[in-house]
Amino acid sequence: MTQMTKAVHNGAISFLSLALSWSVVTVMPLFAQDSPHAHHAPTAKLVQDVRSATRQFLDVNNAAPA
């Protein structure tokens, strides 16, 4: 490769890297808006319900009669 070809190649690689970085920075907030953490309250309620329903089975001796 000639020196000019190397310069063009390096410039193109730099430009593409910058474009890729810019696109990631621009698009990532769109995915972050619909995060699973936004729906945390129903999950916490489900965990609370399951814990209260299974509390009697913390003692293994209670599991046999049930």
C-alpha positions in Angstrom: 0.0 0.0 0.0 1.1 3.4 -0.7 1.3 6.2 1.9 -1.8 7.9 0.4 -3.8 4.7 0.4 -2.9 4.1 4.0 -4.0 7.6 4.9 -7.3 7.2 3.2 -7.8 3.8 4.8 -7.0 5.2 8.3 -9.3 8.1 7.7 -12.1 5.9 6.6 -11.7 3.6 9.7 -11.6 6.7 12.0 -14.8 8.0 10.3 -16.6 4.7 10.6 -15.6 4.3 14.2 -16.9 7.8 15.0 -20.1 7.1 13.2 -20.7 3.8 15.0 -20.0 5.5 18.4 -22.4 8.3 17.6 -25.1 5.9 16.5 -24.8 3.9 19.7 -24.9 7.0 21.9 -27.9 8.3 20.0 -29.9 5.0 20.0 -29.2 3.7 23.5 -31.5 6.2 25.3 -34.4 4.8 23.2 -33.9 1.3 24.6 -33.3 2.6 28.1 -36.8 4.2 28.2 -38.5 0.8 28.1 -36.4 -0.8 30.8 -37.7 -3.7 32.9 -37.1 -1.6 36.0 -40.0 0.6 35.0 -42.3 -2.3 35.8 -40.8 -3.1 39.2 -43.9 -2.5 41.4 -46.0 -5.4 40.0 -43.0 -7.7 40.5 -42.5 -6.7 44.0 -46.2 -7.3 44.8 -45.9 -10.8 43.2 -42.9 -11.6 45.4 -44.7 -10.4 48.5 -47.7 -12.6 47.6 -45.6 -15.7 47.0 -43.7 -15.1 50.3 -46.9 -14.8 52.3 -48.5 -17.8 50.6 -45.5 -20.0 51.4 -44.6 -18.6 54.8 -46.2 -21.6 56.5 -43.8 -24.0 54.7 -40.7 -22.4 56.2 -41.0 -25.1 58.8 -40.6 -28.5 57.0 -42.9 -30.2 59.5 -45.9 -28.0 58.3 -45.4 -29.2 54.7 -46.5 -32.8 55.2 -50.1 -32.1 56.5 -50.7 -29.5 53.7 
